[in-house]
Amino acid sequence: MEYRRLGSSELSVSEICLGTMTWGEQNSEAQAHEQLDYAVSAGVNFIDVAEMYPVPPRGETQGRSETVLGNWLKRQQRSKVIVATKITAPGRGFGWVRGGPTAIDRNSVREALDGSLKRLQTDYVDLYQIHWPDRYVPAFGKSFYDPAQERPTIPIEEQLEALAEPVRSGKIRYIGLSNETPWGVMEFVRLARELALPKVVSVQNAYNLLNRVFETALAEVHRHLDVPLLAYSPLAFGHLSGKYLNGNQPAAARLTRFPAFGQRYSRVNVAEAVAEYSALAQAAGLTPATMAVAFVRSRWFAASTIIGATTTEQLQENIASTRVNLEESLLKAIDDVHQRFPHPAL
């Protein structure tokens, strides 16, 4: 396991981060703790959660993932585990989260953070992220900006000021973004510099063989501003494992149980691209999942790759990708497929 500095922070995070959004929905607490124990034994020191989790989000389950993690975390040496969580932002209709509204303002940050700390049974989080922008942006499969959908928003400087308070008090060590755009990252960095407020140290966005958009403008932003990627969905909701090929619908699989999350993966060229990537992996003597995770790990702009698993076997396979370095010939073949099927699942 390699460890990488998270942007301009002092955090040294494992190249694999354990995601938690199935805990409390698809996974029991016992299963989640088994995953945690295995991941830590394999060198993982970085865990990512959110106040909104588990997914799919429901009022009846909201916060369970943090509670499950907290029940494990209280038995650990806290300084050895890097915990990231997220504050829910507005615009998604999750009125049950803190009763709404969920704007990124001083009151919301205070209430959300205190709730997360209570569930996590800790007095600080290492990385506190805005789950998606307070303002309107085309996210979660939307790719075109529509000015008509703009909504009232908390100014970015006020969001930074709200986050600065718990940073000063020690409840937050560092702040980050998620599902953010190049303009958004640049504004957060610019205003932090101008107003002497905390700088964001990472951006957690989707990145995988079916969605390589980060490689363009956001990679340049990272190069100049030192805001690396925390890559989520490296397996594209399981598609890049190959388990959904040929119309298969495994009984316990996430998209079989929750098909609404598969909309972006039902687009033109997704199945064709997945079949091509799976064939490349098999020809190289790798499983499709191993190749997909190893590809994300290999990117110079990725500080850590967030994996999620519903079984320990899946987790073991994903973590085993740390022992795989893709040959240049395979990387070229992957790029060739990408040229024919660019970003089919934004």
C-alpha positions as CSV (number, residue, x, y, z in Angstrom):
1,M,0.0,0.0,0.0
2,E,1.3,3.4,-0.9
3,Y,0.6,6.6,1.0
4,R,0.2,10.0,-0.6
5,R,0.1,13.6,0.8
6,L,-3.4,14.9,0.4
7,G,-2.9,18.2,-1.4
8,S,-1.5,21.0,0.8
9,S,-2.5,19.2,4.0
10,E,-0.3,17.2,6.4
11,L,-2.5,14.1,5.9
12,S,-0.8,11.0,4.4
13,V,-3.6,8.9,3.0
14,S,-3.6,5.4,1.7
15,E,-3.9,5.1,-2.1
16,I,-7.1,3.1,-1.4
17,C,-9.9,4.7,0.6
18,L,-12.7,2.6,2.0
19,G,-16.2,3.9,1.0
20,T,-19.1,3.3,3.3
21,M,-22.4,4.2,1.5
22,T,-23.7,0.6,1.6
23,W,-23.4,0.3,5.4
24,G,-26.8,0.3,7.0
25,E,-28.6,-0.6,3.8
26,Q,-26.9,-3.4,1.9
27,N,-24.5,-4.2,4.6
28,S,-25.1,-5.0,8.3
29,E,-22.9,-3.5,11.0
30,A,-21.1,-6.8,11.5
31,Q,-20.3,-7.0,7.8
32,A,-19.1,-3.4,7.8
33,H,-16.8,-4.0,10.7
34,E,-15.4,-7.0,9.0
35,Q,-14.6,-4.9,6.0
36,L,-13.0,-2.3,8.2
37,D,-10.8,-4.8,10.0
38,Y,-9.7,-6.3,6.7
39,A,-9.0,-3.0,5.0
40,V,-6.9,-1.7,8.0
41,S,-5.0,-5.0,8.1
42,A,-4.2,-4.4,4.4
43,G,-2.8,-0.9,5.1
44,V,-5.9,1.3,4.4
45,N,-5.9,4.3,6.8
46,F,-8.5,6.4,5.0
47,I,-12.3,6.0,5.5
48,D,-14.9,8.1,3.6
49,V,-18.5,8.6,4.8
50,A,-21.3,11.2,4.7
51,E,-24.1,12.4,6.9
52,M,-26.5,11.5,4.1
53,Y,-25.4,7.8,3.9
54,P,-26.4,5.0,3.3
55,V,-27.5,5.2,-0.3
56,P,-30.2,5.2,-1.5
57,P,-30.9,8.1,0.8
58,R,-34.0,7.7,3.0
59,G,-35.2,9.4,6.1
60,E,-35.4,6.0,7.9
61,T,-31.7,5.2,7.4
62,Q,-30.0,8.6,7.2
63,G,-26.9,8.7,9.4
64,R,-26.6,4.9,9.8
65,S,-23.3,4.7,7.9
66,E,-21.7,7.2,10.3
67,T,-23.1,5.3,13.3
68,V,-21.8,2.0,12.0
69,L,-18.3,3.6,11.5
70,G,-18.5,5.3,14.9
71,N,-19.2,2.0,16.7
72,W,-16.0,0.6,15.2
73,L,-13.9,3.8,15.5
74,K,-14.4,4.0,19.3
75,R,-12.3,0.9,19.6
76,Q,-9.4,2.1,17.5
77,Q,-6.5,4.4,18.1
78,R,-8.1,7.5,16.6
79,S,-4.9,9.1,15.4
80,K,-4.2,6.1,13.1
81,V,-7.4,6.5,11.1
82,I,-8.1,9.3,8.7
83,V,-11.9,10.0,8.7
84,A,-13.6,12.0,6.0
85,T,-17.3,12.9,6.0
86,K,-19.5,15.3,4.1
87,I,-22.2,17.9,4.8
88,T,-25.4,17.5,2.7
89,A,-26.0,20.4,0.3
90,P,-29.3,21.8,-1.0
91,G,-31.1,21.1,-4.2
92,R,-31.6,17.3,-4.0
93,G,-34.9,17.2,-2.1
94,F,-33.5,15.5,1.1
95,G,-35.8,17.4,3.4
96,W,-35.3,14.8,6.2
97,V,-31.6,15.7,6.7
98,R,-31.7,17.9,9.7
99,G,-35.2,18.8,8.8
100,G,-33.9,21.0,6.0
101,P,-32.9,23.4,4.7
102,T,-29.4,22.2,4.0
103,A,-27.7,25.4,2.7
104,I,-24.0,25.5,3.4
105,D,-24.2,28.3,6.0
106,R,-23.0,28.8,9.5
107,N,-26.0,27.2,11.2
108,S,-26.1,24.2,8.9
109,V,-22.4,23.5,9.2
110,R,-22.6,23.7,13.0
111,E,-25.6,21.3,13.2
112,A,-24.4,18.9,10.5
113,L,-20.9,18.6,11.9
114,D,-22.1,18.1,15.5
115,G,-24.4,15.4,14.3
116,S,-21.7,13.7,12.4
117,L,-19.3,13.9,15.4
118,K,-21.9,12.4,17.7
119,R,-22.6,9.5,15.3
120,L,-18.9,8.9,14.6
121,Q,-18.1,9.1,18.4
122,T,-15.1,11.3,17.9
123,D,-14.4,14.9,18.6
124,Y,-12.9,15.8,15.2
125,V,-12.9,14.8,11.6
126,D,-9.8,14.8,9.5
127,L,-11.5,16.0,6.2
128,Y,-14.9,17.7,6.0
129,Q,-16.3,18.0,2.5
130,I,-19.2,19.8,0.9
131,H,-21.1,16.8,-0.7
132,W,-22.0,18.8,-3.8
133,P,-22.1,22.5,-4.5
134,D,-24.5,24.8,-2.7
135,R,-25.2,26.5,-6.0
136,Y,-26.7,24.8,-9.0
137,V,-24.4,22.8,-11.2
138,P,-25.1,19.9,-13.6
139,A,-24.1,17.0,-11.5
140,F,-24.8,13.2,-11.0
141,G,-25.0,12.4,-14.7
142,K,-26.1,15.8,-16.0
143,S,-23.5,17.3,-18.4
144,F,-25.0,20.6,-19.7
145,Y,-25.1,23.8,-17.7
146,D,-28.6,25.4,-17.8
147,P,-28.7,29.0,-16.5
148,A,-32.5,28.7,-16.1
149,Q,-31.9,26.2,-13.2
150,E,-29.8,28.6,-11.2
151,R,-31.1,29.1,-7.6
152,P,-30.3,31.4,-4.7
153,T,-27.1,30.2,-3.1
154,I,-24.8,31.0,-0.2
155,P,-21.8,32.9,-1.4
156,I,-18.6,30.9,-1.4
157,E,-16.9,33.3,0.9
158,E,-19.6,32.7,3.5
159,Q,-19.3,29.0,3.1
160,L,-15.6,29.2,3.8
161,E,-16.2,31.5,6.8
162,A,-18.7,28.9,8.2
163,L,-16.2,26.1,7.8
164,A,-13.4,28.2,9.2
165,E,-15.0,28.3,12.7
166,P,-14.8,24.5,13.3
167,V,-11.4,24.4,11.8
168,R,-10.2,27.0,14.3
169,S,-11.9,25.1,17.2
170,G,-10.3,21.8,16.2
171,K,-13.4,20.0,15.1
172,I,-12.2,19.9,11.5
173,R,-8.6,19.5,10.4
174,Y,-9.0,20.1,6.7
175,I,-11.8,20.9,4.3
176,G,-12.6,19.5,0.8
177,L,-15.1,19.6,-2.0
178,S,-17.1,17.0,-3.8
179,N,-18.9,16.8,-7.2
180,E,-17.3,20.2,-7.9
181,T,-16.5,22.0,-11.1
182,P,-13.2,23.7,-12.2
183,W,-14.7,27.1,-11.6
184,G,-15.9,26.1,-8.2
185,V,-12.5,24.7,-7.1
186,M,-10.7,27.8,-8.4
187,E,-13.1,30.2,-6.6
188,F,-12.8,28.3,-3.3
189,V,-9.0,28.5,-3.5
190,R,-8.9,32.1,-4.7
191,L,-11.2,33.3,-1.9
192,A,-9.4,31.3,0.7
193,R,-6.2,33.0,-0.3
194,E,-7.6,36.5,-0.5
195,L,-9.5,36.3,2.8
196,A,-7.0,34.1,4.8
197,L,-9.5,31.3,5.2
198,P,-8.9,27.5,5.1
199,K,-7.9,26.2,1.7
200,V,-9.6,23.1,0.3
201,V,-7.2,20.2,0.0
202,S,-9.1,17.8,-2.2
203,V,-12.1,17.3,-4.6
204,Q,-14.0,14.1,-4.5
205,N,-15.5,13.5,-8.0
206,A,-16.6,10.4,-10.0
207,Y,-13.7,9.1,-12.1
208,N,-13.5,5.8,-13.9
209,L,-12.9,4.2,-17.4
210,L,-16.4,5.3,-18.4
211,N,-16.0,8.9,-17.1
212,R,-12.6,10.5,-17.5
213,V,-13.8,14.1,-17.5
214,F,-11.5,15.0,-14.6
215,E,-8.5,14.6,-16.9
216,T,-9.2,17.8,-18.7
217,A,-9.8,21.1,-16.8
218,L,-9.8,19.7,-13.3
219,A,-6.5,18.0,-13.8
220,E,-5.1,21.4,-14.8
221,V,-6.6,23.0,-11.8
222,H,-4.9,20.4,-9.6
223,R,-1.6,20.9,-11.3
224,H,-1.6,24.6,-10.5
225,L,-3.5,24.8,-7.2
226,D,-2.7,21.4,-5.6
227,V,-6.2,20.1,-5.1
228,P,-6.0,16.4,-6.0
229,L,-8.8,14.0,-6.8
230,L,-10.4,11.6,-4.4
231,A,-11.9,9.3,-7.1
232,Y,-15.2,7.7,-6.3
233,S,-17.0,5.1,-8.3
234,P,-13.9,3.6,-9.9
235,L,-16.0,0.6,-11.0
236,A,-18.9,2.7,-12.3
237,F,-21.5,1.3,-9.9
238,G,-20.2,-2.2,-10.6
239,H,-20.4,-2.1,-14.4
240,L,-16.6,-2.3,-14.8
241,S,-16.5,-5.5,-12.9
242,G,-18.3,-7.0,-15.9
243,K,-21.1,-8.4,-13.8
244,Y,-23.9,-6.6,-15.8
245,L,-22.6,-7.7,-19.2
246,N,-25.0,-9.4,-21.6
247,G,-28.0,-8.1,-19.6
248,N,-27.1,-9.9,-16.4
249,Q,-28.8,-8.7,-13.3
250,P,-27.2,-10.4,-10.2
251,A,-29.8,-10.8,-7.5
252,A,-27.9,-8.9,-4.7
253,A,-26.2,-6.3,-6.9
254,R,-26.8,-2.6,-6.2
255,L,-28.3,-1.7,-9.6
256,T,-30.6,-4.8,-9.5
257,R,-31.9,-3.6,-6.1
258,F,-31.9,0.1,-6.9
259,P,-32.2,0.5,-10.7
260,A,-32.8,4.3,-10.4
261,F,-29.0,4.7,-9.8
262,G,-28.2,3.1,-13.1
263,Q,-29.6,5.8,-15.4
264,R,-26.2,7.2,-16.5
265,Y,-25.1,3.6,-17.2
266,S,-27.9,2.8,-19.6
267,R,-26.7,5.3,-22.1
268,V,-25.4,4.6,-25.6
269,N,-22.0,2.9,-25.8
270,V,-21.8,2.0,-22.1
271,A,-22.3,-1.7,-22.6
272,E,-20.0,-1.7,-25.7
273,A,-17.2,0.1,-23.8
274,V,-17.5,-2.2,-20.8
275,A,-17.3,-5.3,-23.0
276,E,-14.1,-3.9,-24.6
277,Y,-12.5,-3.1,-21.3
278,S,-13.4,-6.5,-19.9
279,A,-11.8,-8.2,-22.9
280,L,-8.6,-6.1,-22.4
281,A,-8.4,-7.1,-18.8
282,Q,-8.9,-10.8,-19.5
283,A,-6.3,-10.8,-22.2
284,A,-3.9,-9.3,-19.7
285,G,-4.6,-11.9,-17.1
286,L,-6.5,-9.6,-14.9
287,T,-10.1,-9.4,-13.6
288,P,-12.0,-6.4,-15.1
289,A,-12.4,-5.0,-11.6
290,T,-8.7,-5.2,-10.8
291,M,-7.8,-3.4,-14.1
292,A,-10.4,-0.7,-13.5
293,V,-9.2,0.1,-10.0
294,A,-5.6,-0.1,-11.0
295,F,-6.2,2.3,-13.8
296,V,-7.6,4.9,-11.5
297,R,-4.8,4.4,-9.0
298,S,-2.2,5.0,-11.7
299,R,-3.4,8.6,-12.5
300,W,-1.0,11.3,-11.4
301,F,-3.8,13.5,-10.1
302,A,-5.5,10.9,-7.9
303,A,-4.5,11.1,-4.2
304,S,-6.7,8.1,-3.3
305,T,-9.3,5.8,-4.9
306,I,-12.5,5.2,-3.0
307,I,-13.7,1.7,-3.2
308,G,-17.0,0.3,-1.9
309,A,-17.9,-3.4,-1.5
310,T,-20.9,-5.4,-0.4
311,T,-18.8,-8.5,0.2
312,T,-15.4,-9.1,1.7
313,E,-14.4,-11.0,-1.4
314,Q,-15.1,-7.9,-3.5
315,L,-13.1,-5.8,-1.1
316,Q,-10.2,-8.2,-1.2
317,E,-10.2,-8.1,-5.0
318,N,-10.3,-4.3,-5.1
319,I,-7.5,-3.9,-2.5
320,A,-5.4,-6.5,-4.4
321,S,-5.3,-4.0,-7.3
322,T,-2.5,-2.2,-5.3
323,R,-0.2,-5.0,-6.3
324,V,-0.9,-4.4,-10.0
325,N,0.9,-1.9,-12.2
326,L,-0.6,-1.7,-15.7
327,E,1.8,-2.1,-18.6
328,E,2.3,0.7,-21.0
329,S,0.9,-1.4,-23.8
330,L,-2.3,-2.0,-21.8
331,L,-2.6,1.6,-21.0
332,K,-2.4,2.4,-24.7
333,A,-5.1,-0.1,-25.4
334,I,-7.3,1.4,-22.8
335,D,-6.8,4.8,-24.4
336,D,-7.7,3.4,-27.8
337,V,-11.0,2.2,-26.4
338,H,-11.5,5.5,-24.7
339,Q,-11.0,7.3,-28.1
340,R,-13.8,5.2,-29.6
341,F,-16.1,5.5,-26.6
342,P,-15.3,8.7,-24.9
343,H,-17.0,9.4,-21.5
344,P,-20.2,7.2,-22.2
345,A,-21.3,7.6,-18.5
346,L,-20.6,11.1,-17.4
